[in-house]
């Protein structure tokens, strides 16, 4: 445990994960970043996308919603809207969401107030598919 980092993943509903890990990688607002034990203190916003950690030399992949991460030299606390394990993502369902968003994007102007929401739904679906394929 001396070279492991405490990782806590919290959603509005529950403490989703709490254990020591070797490393964690997050999708920060400024890009992807990794955290190891001894990391400099950091507070970062998290954009939706991949979150993964390594424990016992095995990598686990998740889709994480937007949120924040607080990093200290011993602990990473990740507060996100949602978290979904790669092996629980149903690709067929997400593929339908992606196709629906693509169809909506084709028929909407970039100046439309709903454009950014549809673009986000499409981006999340694409990210979930990529993450699910890593399971």
Backbone as a ProteinNet text record, in pm:
[ID]
protein_1_A
[PRIMARY]
XXXXXXXXXXXXXXXXXXXXXXXXXXXXXXXXXXXXXXXXXXXXXXXXXXXXXXXXXXXXXXXXXXXXXXXXXXXXXXXXXXXXXXXXXXXXXXXXXXXXXXXXXXXXXXXXXXXXXXXXXXXXXXXXXXXXXXX
[TERTIARY]
81.6	0	85.9	211.9	299.2	310	295.5	305.5	171.1	62.5	-70.7	-144.9	-234.9	-313.2	-454.7	-511.3	-650.1	-737.8	-832.3	-923.4	-1065.7	-1137	-1279.3	-1352.6	-1455.4	-1541.9	-1680.7	-1731	-1857.4	-1953.2	-2077.9	-2184.2	-2285.5	-2382.8	-2484.4	-2561.9	-2566.6	-2643.8	-2564.7	-2431.9	-2360.2	-2208.2	-2141	-1996.7	-1981.6	-1938.4	-1934.7	-1812.2	-1701.8	-1577.6	-1490.2	-1426.3	-1332.2	-1233.4	-1109.5	-1006.4	-871.5	-765.5	-633.5	-606.9	-540.2	-508.2	-364.5	-309.8	-174.6	-169.6	-268.8	-277.7	-420.3	-453.6	-584.2	-562.1	-641.2	-635.3	-773.9	-778.2	-903.4	-907.6	-1028.3	-1048.2	-1072.2	-967.5	-980.4	-1028.9	-1071.6	-1121.1	-1011.6	-886.4	-773.8	-705	-761.6	-704.4	-690.4	-653	-637.7	-515.6	-527.5	-412.4	-412.9	-293.5	-276.7	-232.6	-267.5	-233.9	-170.5	-56	13.7	28.4	65.6	93.4	199.9	184.1	280.1	252.5	137.6	102.3	89.7	123.2	106.1	-43	-79.4	-220.2	-279	-403.2	-466.4	-617.3	-684.4	-830.2	-860.6	-936.5	-962.6	-1108.4	-1161.6	-1293.2	-1271.7	-1372.5	-1367.8	-1474.4	-1434.3	-1534.4	-1575.2	-1690.8	-1733.7	-1632.7	-1616.6	-1522.4	-1468.5	-1351	-1293	-1227.9	-1253.2	-1182.3	-1132.8	-1005.5	-955.6	-858.1	-847.2	-749.6	-686.1	-568.5	-497.7	-492.2	-534.4	-529.2	-484.1	-385.5	-331.2	-291.4	-230.6	-183.1	-295.4	-418.2	-531.5	-595.3	-624	-683.3	-834.9	-907.9	-1053.9	-1095	-1191	-1235.8	-1378.5	-1403.3	-1535.3	-1567.1	-1696.1	-1742.1	-1782.8	-1725.7	-1757.5	-1825.5	-1928.1	-1992.5	-1907.6	-1959	-1885.5	-1877.2	-1776.5	-1762	-1631.3	-1576.9	-1454.6	-1366.5	-1238.2	-1144.5	-1057.8	-1039.2	-946.5	-835.1	-714.4	-598.6	-507.3	-464.9	-361	-248	-144.7	-33	-67.4	-176.3	-214.2	-349.8	-431.5	-570.1	-622.6	-707.2	-781.2	-929.4	-999	-1143	-1207.2	-1291.4	-1354.5	-1505.1	-1559.1	-1701.7	-1760.8	-1844.5	-1898.4	-2049.6	-2114.2	-2258.6	-2298.6	-2216	-2246.7	-2117.5	-2123.2	-2010.2	-2067.2	-2008.5	-2058.9	-1941.3	-1934.7	-1827.4	-1836.4	-1721	-1717.5	-1793.3	-1780.7	-1846.7	-1996.8	-2049.9	-2195.2	-2261.5	-2182.2	-2236.8	-2289.7	-2413.9	-2475.5	-2457.5	-2364.8	-2325.5	-2443.8	-2532.3	-2646.7	-2736.3	-2758.8	-2842.5	-2773	-2644.5	-2567.7	-2557.1	-2544.7	-2538	-2667.2	-2781.4	-2910	-2915.9	-2864.9	-2859	-2771.6	-2659.6	-2567	-2634.3	-2700.5	-2767.5	-2878.2	-2952.4	-3057.9	-2997.7	-2889.5	-2823.9	-2768.7	-2710.3	-2658.3	-2770.2	-2885.4	-2999.6	-3047.9	-3049.2	-3090.5	-2989.3	-2861.7	-2756.6	-2768.5	-2807.6	-2818.5	-2929.2	-3028.5	-3141.9	-3148.1	-3037.5	-3039.9	-2928.6	-2957.4	-2861.1	-2772.2	-2646	-2553.5	-2597.4	-2681	-2729.4	-2850.7	-2905.9	-3023.9	-2987.1	-3074.2	-3043.8	-3019.9	-3076.4	-3058.2	-2936.3	-2864.4	-2750.7	-2643.3	-2603.9	-2496.5	-2537.5	-2665.6	-2713	-2704.9	-2748.6	-2744	-2598.6	-2513.7	-2371	-2310.6	-2350.1	-2300.5	-2350	-2476.6	-2531.8	-2454.5	-2425.9	-2349.5	-2208.3	-2143.6	-2009.1	-2005.3	-2105.5	-2110.4	-2132.1	-2219	-2244.1	-2117	-2047.5	-1922.7	-1819.3	-1809	-1713.7	-1751.8	-1878.9	-1923	-1891.3	-1910.7	-1881.4	-1731.9	-1647.8	-1502.4	-1461.6	-1520.4	-1487.4	-1538.4	-1660.3	-1717.6	-1634.8	-1575	-1493.2	-1364.4	-1326.4	-1205.8	-1232	-1359.4	-1396.1	-1358.6
-119.5	0	125.9	113.6	230.5	304.5	233.4	299.5	304.4	297.7	302.6	427.4	468.5	589.8	553	624.1	604.4	673	599.6	654.7	642.7	754.7	755.5	818.2	748.4	798.9	814.4	937.9	970.2	1029.1	978.3	1035.4	1100.4	1173.8	1230.7	1125.1	1003.2	897.9	816.2	798.3	703.8	719.8	652.5	633	512.9	535.2	430.1	341.2	397.7	321.1	383.8	297.7	344.5	232.3	252	149.5	210.1	138.6	182.7	129.4	211.2	175.2	215.7	159.3	196.2	330.9	354.9	482.2	502.5	626.1	659.9	760	746.9	839.4	899.9	1032.3	1107	1193.6	1227	1320.1	1458.6	1534.1	1668.7	1766	1881.4	1981.7	2030.5	2018.9	2060.5	1942.7	1823.2	1703.3	1592.2	1476.6	1359.4	1374.8	1329.2	1332	1210	1168.5	1053.7	1097.5	1014.7	1045.8	922.8	943.8	841.6	891.8	803.3	844.4	954.7	1054.1	1163.2	1276.7	1271.9	1377.2	1511.7	1616.6	1751.1	1778.9	1853.6	1886.9	1956.6	1920.6	1969.7	1964.3	2064.1	2063.6	2085.2	1992.9	2000.8	1970.2	2037.4	1996.7	1874.7	1789.1	1666.1	1677.4	1644.8	1639.9	1494.2	1471.3	1333.2	1258.3	1131.1	1049.7	935.8	889.5	771.8	803.4	716.6	713.5	569.6	552.7	417	417.7	302.2	287.3	149.2	136.3	9.8	-38.4	-162	-225.9	-369.2	-411.4	-547.3	-578.8	-481.3	-493.1	-518.7	-486.1	-498.1	-360.6	-324.5	-194.3	-208.7	-121.7	-118.5	12.8	2.6	117.9	156	288	341.7	459.3	484.1	609.4	696.5	815.4	908.7	1031.8	1078.6	1203.2	1321.8	1439.2	1559.8	1572.7	1645.7	1667.4	1735	1695.3	1756.1	1648.5	1675.4	1586.8	1670.3	1619.1	1679.5	1578.3	1619.5	1532.1	1583.5	1493.1	1524.1	1423.3	1432.6	1340.1	1195.7	1173.8	1039.6	992.7	1085.9	1051	1126.6	1057	1120.1	1103.5	1215.7	1213.7	1266.9	1184.2	1219.1	1230.8	1349.8	1375.8	1392.6	1297.5	1300.3	1279.1	1326.9	1311	1164.3	1083.9	941.4	865.7	735.1	648	514.7	461.5	336.8	249.9	128.7	36.2	-2.7	-16.7	-50.7	-178.7	-277.4	-405.3	-403.5	-291.9	-281.5	-194.3	-136.1	-54.1	-147.6	-128.8	-210.7	-137.5	-185.8	-116.9	-96.5	-193.3	-181.7	-63.9	-45.2	65.9	198.9	206.3	330.1	360.4	257	276.5	341.8	300.5	361.3	507.5	537.2	675.9	759.1	701.1	770	797.8	698.6	715.8	820.1	821.5	921.3	1061.7	1076.5	1207.5	1252.1	1158.3	1193.4	1241.6	1176.1	1217	1356.4	1382.6	1515.5	1621.9	1587.5	1682.5	1719.8	1622.8	1648	1748.1	1754.7	1841.7	1966.5	2004.2	2120	2217.9	2343.7	2449.5	2469.7	2504.2	2526.4	2639.1	2727.9	2838.6	2801.1	2683.6	2637.3	2616.9	2656.3	2641.3	2495.8	2398.4	2258.4	2193	2265	2207	2152.7	2231.4	2190.2	2068.3	2059.7	1944.3	1818	1826.4	1710.2	1670.8	1770.3	1744.1	1671.6	1710.2	1644.5	1500.2	1477.3	1340.7	1253.1	1307.9	1234.3	1204	1302.1	1282.7	1178.6	1180.8	1083.1	942.2	929.3	797.9	744.3	828.5	785.1	742.6	818.6	785	653.9	633.6	509.2	387.9	400.3	289.6	254.8	355.5	332.2	267.1	312	257.5	114.3	89.6	-44.9	-146	-101.9	-193	-233.5	-162.8	-196.3	-301.7	-328.5	-425.6	-566.8
0	0	0	31.4	40.2	-92.2	-201.9	-331.6	-403.1	-325	-383.8	-337.9	-423.2	-405.3	-362.3	-267.9	-229.5	-333.6	-391.9	-492.1	-441	-442.7	-411.4	-528.4	-575.7	-682.4	-622.9	-627.3	-563.5	-666.9	-667.2	-749.8	-655.8	-707.3	-617.9	-538.9	-591.6	-526.2	-424.8	-448.7	-364.1	-375.6	-285.4	-296.2	-388	-511.9	-613.5	-601.8	-552.4	-542.3	-435.5	-354.8	-254.3	-227.4	-272	-254.4	-293.6	-262.6	-305.4	-445.4	-526.6	-664.9	-693.1	-799.2	-838.6	-907.1	-992.2	-1063.7	-1111.6	-1144.3	-1201.5	-1314	-1420.7	-1532.6	-1551.1	-1565.1	-1572.9	-1698.1	-1741.1	-1853.4	-1795.9	-1780.1	-1726.8	-1833.1	-1791	-1885.1	-1979.8	-1937.5	-2021	-2088.5	-2072.2	-2132.8	-2030.9	-2080.4	-1995.3	-1905.6	-1779.9	-1690.9	-1598.5	-1563.1	-1474.9	-1337.5	-1239.6	-1101.2	-1037.3	-974.6	-897.2	-754.2	-664.1	-526.9	-529.7	-445.2	-438.8	-535.8	-605.3	-701.8	-630.2	-697.8	-643.3	-623.7	-520.4	-499.1	-622.2	-653.1	-775.3	-758.7	-810.2	-820.6	-967.3	-1028.4	-1171.9	-1201.3	-1301.5	-1351.1	-1440.6	-1444.6	-1522.5	-1630.6	-1753.8	-1860.3	-1877.5	-1937.6	-1954.9	-2040	-2010.4	-2085.9	-2002.9	-2041.4	-1978.3	-1844.4	-1750.6	-1624.2	-1612.6	-1584.1	-1561.6	-1446.4	-1383.9	-1277.5	-1288.2	-1229.3	-1226.1	-1082.2	-1062.9	-931.2	-951.8	-876.8	-888.7	-1032.9	-1098.6	-1237.4	-1338.5	-1302	-1393.8	-1410.7	-1533.9	-1562.4	-1573	-1504.7	-1509	-1575.8	-1668.1	-1745.7	-1708.9	-1707.7	-1675.4	-1767	-1785.4	-1844.6	-1726.6	-1717.8	-1609.9	-1668.1	-1599.1	-1636.5	-1592	-1612.8	-1574.5	-1423.8	-1377.8	-1234.9	-1200.5	-1086	-1034.9	-972	-967.3	-899.4	-806.6	-686	-591.3	-569.8	-598.4	-588.6	-477.4	-391.6	-293.7	-316	-238.7	-259.1	-221.6	-147.2	-103.3	-154.1	-206.6	-236	-357.5	-434.9	-545.7	-516.4	-503.9	-483.4	-610.9	-671.9	-798.6	-774.5	-796.4	-780.2	-920.1	-963.4	-1098.8	-1097.9	-1205.7	-1218.8	-1223.7	-1291.9	-1307.9	-1336.1	-1312.9	-1342.3	-1389.3	-1495.5	-1553.1	-1595.2	-1541.3	-1575.5	-1722.4	-1786.7	-1929.3	-1958.6	-1869.2	-1895.2	-1869.6	-1821.4	-1802.6	-1909.9	-1997.5	-2107	-2215.2	-2252.8	-2356.9	-2489.4	-2569.6	-2692.9	-2786.7	-2798.3	-2890.4	-2852.8	-2723.2	-2676.3	-2704.7	-2674.9	-2696.3	-2845.6	-2927.8	-3073.3	-3124.6	-3070	-3109.1	-3065.5	-2946.3	-2898.8	-2992.2	-3032.4	-3123.4	-3257.2	-3314.2	-3443.2	-3434.2	-3324.1	-3304.2	-3296.8	-3223.3	-3212.2	-3346.3	-3422.8	-3555.4	-3647.1	-3640.7	-3722.5	-3682.9	-3552.6	-3505.4	-3546.8	-3542	-3580.5	-3728.3	-3809.9	-3954	-3985.2	-3896.9	-3924.9	-3839.6	-3779.5	-3690.4	-3728	-3713	-3740.6	-3617.4	-3639	-3527.9	-3435.2	-3484.2	-3402.1	-3318.4	-3340.9	-3266.9	-3120.1	-3027.2	-2884.2	-2841	-2908.9	-2872.4	-2932.9	-3018.3	-3088.8	-2993	-2895.2	-2803.2	-2720.6	-2682.8	-2606.5	-2690.7	-2815.8	-2905.4	-2932.8	-2950.6	-2973.3	-2853.3	-2731.7	-2610.3	-2602.3	-2635.4	-2634.9	-2733.2	-2850.4	-2951.3	-2900.2	-2841.7	-2788.2	-2677.2	-2589.1	-2481.1	-2536.3	-2635	-2695.7	-2760.7	-2833.6	-2897.5	-2793.2	-2685.1	-2578.8	-2511.3	-2484.8	-2421.1	-2507.6	-2637.8	-2728	-2722.2	-2728.7	-2723.7	-2591.4	-2483.3	-2351.3	-2339.1	-2385.5	-2377.8	-2456.1	-2563.4	-2645.9	-2575.1	-2468	-2392.6	-2284.9	-2258.9	-2152.7	-2190.4
[MASK]
+++++++++++++++++++++++++++++++++++++++++++++++++++++++++++++++++++++++++++++++++++++++++++++++++++++++++++++++++++++++++++++++++++++++

